[in-house]
Amino acid sequence: MFPQHIDTSRQQATTSTAKVDAFRERITGEAEDLVANFFPKKLLELDHFLKDPILNIQELKDIHCEINLKVPDPILLTNSHDGLDAPNAKRRKMESEAEDDSCQVAGTKVFVIPGGMMKSNNKLVDLIEKVKPEIRTLIEKCNTVKMWVQLLIPRIEDGNNFGVSIQEETVAELRTVEGEAASYLDQISRYYITRAKLVSKIAKYPHVEDYRRTVTEIDEKEYISLKIIVSELRNQYVTLHDMILKNIEKIKRPRSSNTDALY
């Protein structure tokens, strides 16, 4: 009974090892293809994208979006003190002044937006929808290459660790690129949230021009940021491709054998 149980455990362990080895081979094939072929192809695509007219608008006012929130007509207030005798009017006036000092300006109550929903800046939305897939692709490909390099790191030993240090630096660089790419997605989310708050302010205080100008400034800033993001994505592909190819031998074989060390 016990020998049969041991044989079953060995078969399961052998099957698991085979699956892990198959996974390692698949990751190795994908990563080597990414470094050799995909990275150069993608950096050229992004370099071409940077020359697209959509990323080379000279006049930033061309990306402005009309804010369809009109300033409401002024409300004429009647004198609420009419018909009061002098002492009562004076007391009412003092009470009103005390209330005004203790209260802040409430703004305009918004019950409905004219024309329905307040639209986003469609020009920037279209550009964002083109940039976001590129950010996601970089994150996914970096993760694959990082896993490949990590699987190549040998067991810990004393001495002869120069190649291992190169592997660790490569992994650190890949992790940094992943983090920066993820921050680009956060930046896009913050843009939408910030713009939404400003548009809400315009709806509540339509007579304040500074809020309207701030929206256009936010749009211009986001446009410039998106162009910088595309440029950074291209540069990261260039940097990773160059770094890995220059150290490909040490990454694949971090430790030389004793025979190699003799010559």
C-alpha positions as CSV (number, residue, x, y, z in Angstrom):
1,M,0.0,0.0,0.0
2,F,2.8,2.4,0.9
3,P,4.9,1.8,-2.2
4,Q,1.8,2.4,-4.4
5,H,1.2,5.7,-2.6
6,I,4.8,6.7,-3.1
7,D,4.7,5.9,-6.8
8,T,1.5,8.0,-7.2
9,S,3.2,11.0,-5.5
10,R,6.3,10.7,-7.7
11,Q,4.1,10.6,-10.8
12,Q,2.3,13.8,-9.7
13,A,5.6,15.5,-8.9
14,T,6.9,14.5,-12.3
15,T,3.8,15.8,-14.0
16,S,4.0,19.1,-12.1
17,T,7.7,19.5,-13.0
18,A,6.9,18.9,-16.6
19,K,4.2,21.6,-16.6
20,V,6.6,24.1,-14.9
21,D,9.3,23.3,-17.5
22,A,6.8,23.8,-20.3
23,F,5.8,27.2,-18.7
24,R,9.5,28.2,-18.5
25,E,10.0,27.3,-22.2
26,R,6.9,29.2,-23.2
27,I,8.0,32.3,-21.3
28,T,11.5,32.1,-22.7
29,G,10.3,31.9,-26.2
30,E,7.9,34.8,-25.8
31,A,10.4,37.0,-24.0
32,E,13.2,36.4,-26.5
33,D,10.8,37.2,-29.4
34,L,9.7,40.4,-27.6
35,V,13.3,41.6,-27.1
36,A,14.5,40.7,-30.6
37,N,11.4,41.6,-32.7
38,F,8.5,43.2,-30.8
39,F,10.5,46.0,-29.0
40,P,12.2,47.3,-32.2
41,K,8.9,47.1,-34.1
42,K,6.9,49.0,-31.4
43,L,9.5,51.7,-30.9
44,L,9.3,52.5,-34.6
45,E,5.5,52.5,-34.5
46,L,5.5,55.0,-31.6
47,D,8.1,57.1,-33.3
48,H,5.8,57.3,-36.4
49,F,2.8,58.1,-34.1
50,L,4.7,61.0,-32.6
51,K,4.8,62.5,-36.1
52,D,1.0,62.2,-36.5
53,P,-0.8,65.5,-37.0
54,I,-3.0,64.7,-33.9
55,L,0.1,65.0,-31.7
56,N,1.6,68.1,-33.5
57,I,-1.1,70.7,-33.1
58,Q,0.6,74.1,-33.1
59,E,-2.2,76.2,-31.8
60,L,-3.5,74.7,-28.5
61,K,-6.7,76.6,-28.9
62,D,-7.6,74.0,-31.6
63,I,-8.2,71.4,-28.8
64,H,-10.4,73.6,-26.8
65,C,-14.0,72.4,-26.2
66,E,-17.0,74.7,-25.9
67,I,-18.6,74.7,-22.5
68,N,-22.3,75.0,-23.2
69,L,-23.3,76.5,-19.9
70,K,-24.7,80.0,-20.2
71,V,-24.7,82.7,-17.6
72,P,-28.2,83.0,-16.2
73,D,-30.1,86.2,-16.3
74,P,-29.8,88.3,-13.1
75,I,-32.6,87.9,-10.6
76,L,-34.3,91.2,-9.5
77,L,-34.9,91.2,-5.8
78,T,-37.7,93.4,-4.4
79,N,-37.2,95.3,-1.2
80,S,-38.4,93.0,1.6
81,H,-38.5,95.9,4.1
82,D,-41.3,97.8,2.4
83,G,-44.2,98.5,4.6
84,L,-42.2,98.3,7.9
85,D,-41.9,101.1,10.3
86,A,-38.5,102.6,10.9
87,P,-37.6,100.7,14.1
88,N,-38.6,97.3,12.7
89,A,-36.9,98.0,9.4
90,K,-33.7,98.9,11.3
91,R,-33.9,95.7,13.4
92,R,-34.5,93.5,10.3
93,K,-31.6,95.1,8.5
94,M,-29.2,94.4,11.4
95,E,-30.4,90.7,11.5
96,S,-29.9,90.4,7.7
97,E,-26.4,91.8,7.9
98,A,-25.5,89.3,10.7
99,E,-26.8,86.4,8.6
100,D,-24.8,87.6,5.6
101,D,-21.6,87.6,7.7
102,S,-22.1,84.1,8.9
103,C,-23.0,82.5,5.6
104,Q,-21.0,81.8,2.5
105,V,-22.1,82.3,-1.1
106,A,-24.2,79.2,-1.9
107,G,-24.0,79.5,-5.7
108,T,-26.6,78.6,-8.2
109,K,-28.7,75.5,-7.6
110,V,-28.3,73.1,-10.6
111,F,-31.4,71.1,-11.4
112,V,-30.7,70.3,-15.1
113,I,-28.0,70.9,-17.7
114,P,-29.2,72.6,-20.8
115,G,-28.9,70.2,-23.8
116,G,-28.6,67.1,-21.5
117,M,-25.3,65.7,-20.4
118,M,-22.2,67.9,-20.3
119,K,-19.8,66.4,-22.9
120,S,-16.1,65.7,-22.4
121,N,-13.5,67.1,-24.7
122,N,-13.9,64.6,-27.6
123,K,-10.6,65.5,-29.2
124,L,-8.7,64.5,-26.0
125,V,-10.9,61.5,-25.4
126,D,-10.1,60.2,-28.9
127,L,-6.4,60.7,-28.3
128,I,-6.5,59.1,-24.8
129,E,-8.3,56.0,-26.3
130,K,-5.3,55.7,-28.7
131,V,-2.6,56.1,-26.0
132,K,-4.1,53.8,-23.3
133,P,-3.7,50.5,-25.3
134,E,0.0,51.4,-25.8
135,I,0.4,51.9,-22.1
136,R,-1.3,48.6,-21.4
137,T,0.9,46.8,-24.0
138,L,4.1,48.1,-22.4
139,I,3.0,46.9,-19.0
140,E,2.1,43.4,-20.2
141,K,5.3,42.9,-22.3
142,C,7.5,44.2,-19.5
143,N,5.9,41.7,-17.1
144,T,6.7,38.8,-19.5
145,V,10.3,39.8,-20.0
146,K,10.7,40.4,-16.2
147,M,9.5,36.9,-15.5
148,W,11.9,35.5,-18.0
149,V,14.9,37.2,-16.5
150,Q,13.8,36.2,-13.0
151,L,13.6,32.5,-14.0
152,L,17.2,32.7,-15.3
153,I,18.6,33.9,-12.0
154,P,20.6,31.0,-10.5
155,R,20.6,29.8,-6.9
156,I,22.5,31.9,-4.4
157,E,26.3,31.1,-4.1
158,D,29.4,32.8,-2.9
159,G,31.4,34.6,-5.5
160,N,31.0,34.8,-9.3
161,N,27.9,36.9,-9.0
162,F,28.6,39.7,-11.5
163,G,26.2,38.2,-14.0
164,V,23.6,37.8,-11.3
165,S,23.9,41.5,-10.5
166,I,23.3,42.3,-14.2
167,Q,20.1,40.2,-14.1
168,E,18.9,42.0,-10.9
169,E,19.5,45.4,-12.5
170,T,17.6,44.3,-15.6
171,V,14.7,43.2,-13.4
172,A,14.8,46.5,-11.5
173,E,14.7,48.5,-14.7
174,L,11.7,46.4,-16.0
175,R,9.9,46.9,-12.7
176,T,10.5,50.7,-12.9
177,V,9.2,50.9,-16.4
178,E,6.1,49.0,-15.3
179,G,5.5,51.4,-12.4
180,E,5.9,54.5,-14.6
181,A,3.5,53.1,-17.2
182,A,0.9,52.4,-14.5
183,S,1.3,56.0,-13.3
184,Y,0.4,57.2,-16.8
185,L,-3.0,55.5,-16.3
186,D,-3.4,57.2,-13.0
187,Q,-2.6,60.5,-14.6
188,I,-5.4,60.0,-17.2
189,S,-7.9,59.2,-14.4
190,R,-6.9,62.3,-12.4
191,Y,-7.5,64.4,-15.5
192,Y,-11.1,63.3,-15.9
193,I,-11.8,63.7,-12.2
194,T,-10.2,67.2,-12.1
195,R,-12.1,68.3,-15.2
196,A,-15.4,67.0,-13.9
197,K,-15.0,69.0,-10.6
198,L,-14.2,72.2,-12.6
199,V,-17.2,71.7,-14.9
200,S,-19.4,71.2,-11.8
201,K,-18.0,74.5,-10.5
202,I,-19.0,76.2,-13.7
203,A,-22.5,74.9,-13.5
204,K,-22.8,76.2,-9.9
205,Y,-21.0,79.5,-10.5
206,P,-21.5,80.2,-14.2
207,H,-20.7,83.9,-13.8
208,V,-17.0,83.1,-12.7
209,E,-14.8,83.3,-15.8
210,D,-11.7,81.8,-14.1
211,Y,-13.4,78.4,-13.8
212,R,-14.0,78.4,-17.5
213,R,-10.4,79.4,-18.2
214,T,-9.1,76.7,-15.9
215,V,-10.9,74.0,-17.9
216,T,-9.1,75.1,-21.1
217,E,-5.8,75.1,-19.2
218,I,-6.4,71.6,-17.9
219,D,-7.2,70.4,-21.5
220,E,-4.0,72.0,-22.8
221,K,-2.0,70.5,-20.0
222,E,-3.4,67.0,-20.7
223,Y,-2.7,67.3,-24.4
224,I,1.0,68.1,-23.7
225,S,1.1,65.3,-21.2
226,L,-0.2,62.8,-23.6
227,K,2.4,63.7,-26.2
228,I,5.1,63.3,-23.5
229,I,3.7,59.9,-22.5
230,V,3.9,58.6,-26.1
231,S,7.5,59.9,-26.3
232,E,8.3,58.2,-23.0
233,L,6.8,54.9,-24.1
234,R,9.0,55.0,-27.2
235,N,12.1,55.8,-25.2
236,Q,11.4,53.0,-22.7
237,Y,11.2,50.5,-25.6
238,V,14.5,51.8,-26.9
239,T,16.2,51.7,-23.5
240,L,15.0,48.1,-22.7
241,H,15.9,46.8,-26.1
242,D,19.4,48.3,-25.9
243,M,20.0,47.3,-22.3
244,I,19.0,43.7,-22.7
245,L,20.8,43.1,-26.0
246,K,24.1,44.5,-24.6
247,N,23.9,42.2,-21.7
248,I,22.2,39.2,-23.3
249,E,25.0,36.8,-22.7
250,K,25.3,37.6,-18.9
251,I,21.5,37.5,-18.6
252,K,21.3,34.0,-20.1
253,R,24.5,32.7,-18.5
254,P,25.1,34.7,-15.4
255,R,27.8,32.4,-14.1
256,S,30.7,31.1,-16.2
257,S,31.8,27.6,-15.6
258,N,35.2,26.8,-13.9
259,T,36.5,25.6,-17.3
260,D,35.8,29.0,-18.8
261,A,37.5,30.8,-15.9
262,L,40.7,29.0,-16.5
263,Y,41.2,30.5,-20.0
